[in-house]
Amino acid sequence: MGFDQVVQFTSEALILCVILSLPAVLVSSIVGLAVAFFQAVTSLQDQSISQGIKLLCVTVVVLLAAPWGASTLLTYTERLFEAMFK
């Protein structure tokens, strides 16, 4: 495996990390914004409400996205091993 392939696989790995973490980050951002708006409207200042709801929502999203993420990561790993041991 040459230098060009190492750079290509490294950049693909970094992009893959961003793509695989995107569902959890988006849900956390959207839920956090919605809860912050709700807390501002109702004048609730407890931080544990926001953290608890975000934790629950992100856990559900991670469980739902796990098969997709695992298959994507497995495909990348197979391509990497094929290039290494070719």
PLY file of the C-alpha trace (Angstrom):
ply
format ascii 1.0
element vertex 86
property float x
property float y
property float z
element edge 85
property int vertex1
property int vertex2
end_header
0.00 0.00 0.00
1.48 3.28 -1.11
1.49 6.70 0.45
-1.42 7.87 -1.72
-3.62 5.03 -0.52
-2.73 5.69 3.12
-3.72 9.33 2.74
-6.94 8.33 0.95
-7.94 5.79 3.60
-7.08 8.23 6.39
-9.24 10.97 4.91
-12.06 8.49 4.33
-11.78 7.37 7.97
-12.08 10.96 9.20
-15.09 11.62 6.99
-16.62 8.33 8.14
-16.25 9.42 11.78
-18.13 12.62 11.03
-20.87 10.82 9.12
-21.36 8.13 11.77
-21.61 10.67 14.59
-23.91 13.01 12.66
-27.29 11.49 13.70
-26.50 11.70 17.41
-25.11 15.23 17.15
-28.09 16.48 15.13
-30.64 14.97 17.50
-28.79 16.35 20.51
-28.71 19.81 18.97
-32.35 19.83 17.93
-33.62 18.41 21.22
-31.40 20.78 23.20
-32.73 23.76 21.29
-36.35 22.64 21.71
-35.93 22.02 25.45
-34.12 25.34 25.90
-37.01 27.11 24.15
-39.52 25.27 26.33
-37.57 26.15 29.47
-37.37 29.79 28.44
-41.11 29.95 27.85
-41.99 28.23 31.13
-39.17 29.86 33.17
-37.74 26.50 34.27
-34.05 26.82 35.08
-33.17 23.21 36.00
-30.28 21.88 33.88
-31.01 18.22 34.65
-34.22 18.35 32.61
-32.34 19.25 29.46
-29.56 16.74 30.05
-31.94 13.89 30.84
-34.10 14.43 27.77
-31.06 14.75 25.49
-29.52 11.61 26.96
-32.70 9.64 26.36
-33.14 10.90 22.79
-29.50 10.35 21.82
-29.59 6.83 23.28
-32.62 5.98 21.16
-31.00 7.43 18.02
-27.76 5.55 18.63
-29.70 2.29 19.07
-31.66 2.91 15.87
-28.62 3.98 13.83
-26.30 1.23 15.12
-27.01 -1.31 12.33
-26.43 1.29 9.62
-23.26 2.55 11.29
-21.91 -0.94 11.84
-22.49 -1.99 8.24
-20.86 1.20 6.96
-17.85 0.68 9.21
-17.60 -2.99 8.23
-17.59 -2.11 4.54
-14.82 0.43 5.09
-12.78 -2.05 7.13
-13.12 -4.75 4.49
-11.89 -2.36 1.81
-8.98 -1.33 4.05
-7.92 -4.92 4.71
-8.19 -5.79 1.02
-5.87 -2.91 0.18
-3.42 -3.79 2.96
-3.11 -7.49 2.19
-3.36 -7.29 -1.57
0 1
1 2
2 3
3 4
4 5
5 6
6 7
7 8
8 9
9 10
10 11
11 12
12 13
13 14
14 15
15 16
16 17
17 18
18 19
19 20
20 21
21 22
22 23
23 24
24 25
25 26
26 27
27 28
28 29
29 30
30 31
31 32
32 33
33 34
34 35
35 36
36 37
37 38
38 39
39 40
40 41
41 42
42 43
43 44
44 45
45 46
46 47
47 48
48 49
49 50
50 51
51 52
52 53
53 54
54 55
55 56
56 57
57 58
58 59
59 60
60 61
61 62
62 63
63 64
64 65
65 66
66 67
67 68
68 69
69 70
70 71
71 72
72 73
73 74
74 75
75 76
76 77
77 78
78 79
79 80
80 81
81 82
82 83
83 84
84 85
